[in-house]
C-alpha cells in the first residue's frame, strides 16, 4: 500500500497518544460504542508521517482495550505501510505472548530497552 500524493482530512476519537522513540501508542475511546482499532488507522498513519526522523521506520500500536493492531511506516524512498493482524490478548495467553514478542522485536529494532517477560 502506498500513501504517496493522497490528501484527506482526518478526524478521530483518540484518548491517549504516547511517543517513545519511533513507537507511537494510540488508545481509542470506547465507552458507549465499541470502536474497532481500524477506525484509528488513518489518524495513526498521520501521526507516523509526522515522525521527525523520516529516514527511520515508525511503528504504531493501536488499541481499544480489547484489540491490538501494529502498524509500520517507512517514508523513504516512498511512503509504504504494513499492518499486523488484529490481536485479542484478553482471549488467550498465546495472543498476549504474541503481542509481547512483537513489542520486544520493535524495542530491539529502535534501540530501546527490551521488554522482559
N, C-alpha and C positions, 0 to 999 in steps of 0.2 A: 504494500500500500504506500502511496506517496501523498505528501501534504503540500507539494510544491504548487505555487500560484493559486491557492484557494483562499478566499476571504469569506468569513462568516462571523456573525455576531453571536457570542457565546454567553449563555446565562445558565446559572446553576444554583443548587442548594448545598453548598459546602459549609459545614460547621467548623472544620479544623483543617488547616494546611500546615504541614511541618516539612522543613527542608533541612536535610543533613547531608552535606557534601552534594553528591549528584542524585540522592534518593529523595523523592517527594512523596509524602504520605498524605493522601486525601481521604477525609472521613465525611461521608454523606449524612445528612439529616434524614432520619427515618422514624418519625414518631407516629403520625396518623396513617400514612400510606407507606407501603413497602416500596422503596425506590431500589431499582436494580443498580448494580455497580456500573452497568453500561450507560446509565444516564449521565454519569460524571466523566465519561471518556472524552468528549470534546473539550471540556474545561481543563481536564488533566493534561491533555495534549498541548493546550495553550500555555499552561504553566511550564511544561517541559520545554517548549520552544523559547521561553524566556530565560533559559539557562544562561548564566553569564559566561559560561565556558562552552560555546557551541562546538568546539573541536572534540569534546569528550561526550560519550553517550550519557543520556539521562535516564533514570529509572523512576517509575511511579508505582505506588501501591495504593489501590483504591479499595475501600471497604465501606460497607453499610452496617457492619456489626455481625452479619451472618455470612456474607460472601467476601472473597478477596480476589482481586484481579491485578496482575502485574503488567506494566507497560514499559517498553524500552523505546527510546527515541534516539536516532542517530541523525545529526543535521548536516554532516559533510561526507561525501561531496553533494548529496541531495538529502532532503528530509525523508526518512523512512521510519516507520514504527512497527513494532511487533507486540503481540498480545499473548498472554498465557491463557490457559483455560480458567474458568471460574472455580475457585476452591471454596469448599464449605467446611472450614475447620471444626465447627461445632458438631458435625455429623459423625466424625470418627477421628481417632488418634492418628491414623495414617494421613488424613488430609492436613492435620496440624503439623505433622512431621514434614510433609512435603513443603508447606509454607515456610517453615523454619529453615529447611535446606536451601530454598531459593533465597531467602534473606541472607543466609550465610554466604552464598555464592556472590550475591550483589555486594555485600560488605567487603569481601575479599577483593572483588574487582575494582572497587572505588577507593580502596586503601583505608577503610575504617577498621576498627577493632572487630574481630569476628564475633558472631553471636554463638554462645555456648548453650548446649542442652542442659 
